[in-house]
């Protein structure tokens, strides 16, 4: 850990030491436009052109992937490591603005496959297929209430000409027996463009091996519980997409897409639990084996978009429809043996869960220029969302079987207006969204009475940006978001085990959160620097409630959480020499959780850091070195405090054939640590515990990527479509 800190601080000091040099270079003789910097070398009358990689707009920060020379031989996941406010660790976990609470769009609309399977898809997708990557830091009123901290928009390559059929095939295999495969084809038939892709990712028992130790003390009795478990969850995921667009004429475009994913896991493991009193005398103990032979999850979605452009430049009308289907099926069997004075009368249990999610969405958007620098966007959206669950728990004859059926319906009607202003130095955006929501829960088995809620939410947002100089800008923004409870938070079914009893709360309502940020950005020829202090707060947030009685934990949910966060995000991209690039993403934050009803609070400082060095070597070799981790202790809820961690990664690659169409890469993830550990502790509630877990760290990989044909075009998409991201605690969230 100490070595990682030293490496990180050294890289940070080196980057900051180069600010003066880079600023001096940026002041040298040049002629600049909005997106291109031309530098003239007098010797030999040679002219070099370099497009600006990073650009800040009123609501987003964009990274020009095609302007990066490395995009020809890298994956989209590699490019994400260079994007401001985005970090990717050695396990390919993606964070945006230091959080996992984000959604991924493709060409401006929500893509369920990318959002829920980003690791598998983006590490296989070649960057040559992507035009730019955008971090939408403060979405407008059109999608402002969708309940995420940020949006990651992947803009694919476009064009009007296609030379035959183009495609990409890539594959990766690691020493932990993880295969990954991706293939994509694009073709044109008259006015129609078609694109299809398919991917597969496998997980082995070796890769998913995990070990967990928990030491817990119950405050009521003083008894101490020790739990040890070892498990694996091998399986595989398949994902596919089909996209098509048809140019009706120069003003009308029709596009459609269909895709989804399916995964199945064989979750299994063994554990041991033992309870002793305050003096260390054993009270009970048992061993258990758990197995989930039938765990599978599949999700499919279809979308149809129609875009009409008028004779007025910039005016367009978009009509969209989306259907989303998700099905989840799990059977978990537990067997117990070596029983000593156990407080439960059974030796096995079988829990089954069947969850079905269906959603219909209709949306209309109209963008109207009002004059030079002024435009207005208005629209409406209707969502019809239905969740159904069926849960049973059978204790194999010793206790009555429990069964619960629950149906939850949500209907949302929203309207919005967004005003946008652009001038030479100033840009501004202000919008207001109104949402009416109707929520109804019912019990088809008649076990309880039906209930319903009607909610009215106003969601304002505003941003203003000032261009200080040609290379410096300053932006201030305010946003609001809404979270609505999903079926797993609402379902009142009681799920029991010897140590925990869990139950949803059907009376949950939506919650609001507000955030403000000030973003300073400097974009020079060799240095890009971003500094972004921010503040986020919410009241009445959805959170879990954990209690303990008779040495058994009870878990439910309520709208009781107050949250405050002060953050300072930093981004540095420095190119001290041709062929050398240093990228540092840093997120320093103070977080404060509070439950006023229980008089509990949890707070702490932490610093999430990421540093990546790319170096061009002789013989067309390129070396990548990366270090990442967290310093300090960060609260993850009112109860838990997470401790520091670290990791590191290195890779070496070379490209072959004409236009570098074949790329070979070897990589090493945490080569000196067979296992990576994480630690957390409970600091509030009816018990205190310390949890430690170990997962496989060391791995070596070999990747091959082959591009064939021409990549001059991609399936066209309408500029706006549908995205629904407001649900927390439901099966539509990433697993």
WOWOHU-V960658 format. One record per helix or strand of 2 or more residues. SS is the DSSP state (H for helix, E for strand). FROM is the first residue (numbers start at 1). TO is the last residue. Records with the same first field share a line. If there is no record, write none. Layout:
SS->FROM-TO, FROM-TO
This chain:
H->2-17, 19-26, 43-45, 65-67, 69-72, 76-80, 112-116, 118-122, 127-129, 487-490, 658-660
E->31-32, 36-41, 46-51, 54-56, 61-64, 86-88, 94-96, 102-106, 109-110, 130-136, 150-156, 166-174, 179-189, 192-203, 210-218, 224-249, 252-276, 282-309, 316-340, 348-371, 374-394, 402-422, 426-442, 451-467, 472-485, 495-496, 500-502, 511-523, 527-549, 552-574, 580-595, 600-617, 621-632, 634-635, 640-642, 645-656, 662-669, 675-682, 687-696, 699-708, 727-728
